[in-house]
Amino acid sequence: MTNIAILTGRIARDPDTRETKGGTSVTGITVVTDRPARDKDGKTYKDENGYTAKDSEFHRVTCFNGLAKTVGQYCSKGQLVSVQGRIHYTQWEDQDGVTRYGSEILADKVDFLSRANGGDNQDAPPID
């Protein structure tokens, strides 16, 4: 059995990098993917500009350690990336006692498919 997620999309906002009390680097990014929108009959349709309408999904991606440092340093909003990792589900109770659920991709690999906006990541190392 395997839990592998592969996403290709654009970064929605600049990365958020922090360090845990134990010294682990953690960087969070949000990757936006698109797919053709479908009507109630399951058919794709055109938007008002004549292009195929799209539905967007936002995926939370978390990177750790060296990968976190590299993504935090070389990625920025709008950059096209490919992420490979695993889906991780969480459950918690909020302060009102309501059970909440969430999911994220824990990244094993991030490939830069375009340069960072306004920056030059030409010297960025390959990321694994």
C-alpha positions as CSV (number, residue, x, y, z in Angstrom):
1,M,0.0,0.0,0.0
2,T,1.3,3.4,-0.9
3,N,0.4,7.0,0.0
4,I,1.8,9.2,-2.7
5,A,0.6,12.6,-3.8
6,I,2.0,14.5,-6.7
7,L,0.9,18.1,-7.4
8,T,1.9,20.6,-10.0
9,G,0.7,24.1,-9.5
10,R,1.5,27.7,-8.5
11,I,2.4,28.9,-5.0
12,A,-0.5,31.0,-3.7
13,R,1.4,33.1,-1.2
14,D,5.0,33.5,0.0
15,P,6.3,30.6,2.1
16,D,6.0,30.7,5.9
17,T,9.2,29.4,7.5
18,R,9.6,28.7,11.2
19,E,11.7,26.6,13.6
20,T,10.3,24.3,16.3
21,K,11.6,24.3,19.8
22,G,13.6,21.2,19.0
23,G,15.4,23.0,16.1
24,T,13.5,21.5,13.2
25,S,12.9,23.9,10.2
26,V,9.3,23.9,8.9
27,T,8.1,25.7,5.8
28,G,4.5,25.8,4.7
29,I,3.3,26.7,1.2
30,T,-0.1,26.6,-0.5
31,V,-0.1,25.2,-4.0
32,V,-3.0,26.0,-6.3
33,T,-4.0,23.4,-8.9
34,D,-6.7,23.9,-11.7
35,R,-8.9,21.4,-13.4
36,P,-11.7,22.0,-16.1
37,A,-15.0,23.0,-14.5
38,R,-18.0,20.8,-15.3
39,D,-21.7,21.6,-15.5
40,K,-24.5,19.5,-13.9
41,D,-24.3,17.1,-16.8
42,G,-20.5,16.6,-16.3
43,K,-19.5,18.5,-19.4
44,T,-16.8,21.2,-19.5
45,Y,-17.9,24.6,-20.6
46,K,-16.4,28.0,-21.7
47,D,-16.3,31.1,-19.6
48,E,-17.3,34.6,-20.8
49,N,-13.9,35.0,-22.5
50,G,-14.3,31.8,-24.5
51,Y,-11.7,29.8,-22.5
52,T,-12.5,26.5,-20.8
53,A,-13.8,27.4,-17.3
54,K,-11.6,26.1,-14.5
55,D,-12.0,25.1,-10.8
56,S,-9.1,25.8,-8.5
57,E,-8.1,23.9,-5.4
58,F,-5.7,25.0,-2.7
59,H,-3.4,22.4,-1.1
60,R,-1.5,23.0,2.1
61,V,2.1,21.6,1.8
62,T,4.5,21.3,4.7
63,C,8.3,20.8,4.2
64,F,10.8,19.9,6.9
65,N,14.5,20.3,7.7
66,G,16.8,21.0,4.6
67,L,13.9,20.9,2.2
68,A,12.1,23.5,4.4
69,K,15.1,25.8,4.3
70,T,15.5,25.6,0.5
71,V,11.8,26.1,-0.2
72,G,11.7,29.0,2.2
73,Q,14.7,30.6,0.6
74,Y,14.1,30.1,-3.1
75,C,10.3,29.9,-3.5
76,S,7.8,32.8,-3.8
77,K,4.2,33.6,-4.7
78,G,3.3,32.7,-8.3
79,Q,6.1,30.3,-8.8
80,L,5.3,27.0,-10.6
81,V,6.3,24.0,-8.6
82,S,5.9,20.2,-8.6
83,V,5.5,18.6,-5.2
84,Q,5.8,14.9,-4.3
85,G,4.9,13.7,-0.8
86,R,2.2,12.0,1.2
87,I,-1.3,13.0,2.3
88,H,-1.5,13.5,6.1
89,Y,-4.8,13.8,7.9
90,T,-5.3,15.5,11.2
91,Q,-8.1,15.8,13.8
92,W,-8.2,18.2,16.7
93,E,-10.7,19.8,19.1
94,D,-11.1,23.6,18.9
95,Q,-11.5,25.8,21.9
96,D,-15.3,25.5,21.7
97,G,-15.0,21.7,21.9
98,V,-15.9,21.1,18.2
99,T,-13.9,18.3,16.5
100,R,-12.1,19.7,13.4
101,Y,-10.5,17.8,10.5
102,G,-7.7,18.9,8.1
103,S,-5.3,17.5,5.5
104,E,-2.0,18.5,4.1
105,I,0.8,17.2,1.9
106,L,4.0,16.3,3.7
107,A,6.6,17.0,1.0
108,D,9.4,14.7,0.2
109,K,10.5,16.6,-2.9
110,V,9.8,20.0,-4.5
111,D,10.9,20.8,-8.0
112,F,11.1,24.4,-9.2
113,L,9.4,24.6,-12.6
114,S,9.8,28.3,-13.0
115,R,11.9,31.0,-11.4
116,A,10.8,32.9,-8.3
117,N,9.0,36.2,-9.0
118,G,11.4,39.1,-8.8
119,G,14.2,36.8,-7.8
120,D,16.8,34.7,-9.5
121,N,16.9,31.1,-8.3
122,Q,19.4,30.1,-10.9
123,D,21.8,28.9,-8.2
124,A,19.1,27.0,-6.4
125,P,20.2,23.4,-5.7
126,P,18.1,20.4,-6.8
127,I,15.7,19.6,-4.0
128,D,15.1,16.0,-2.7
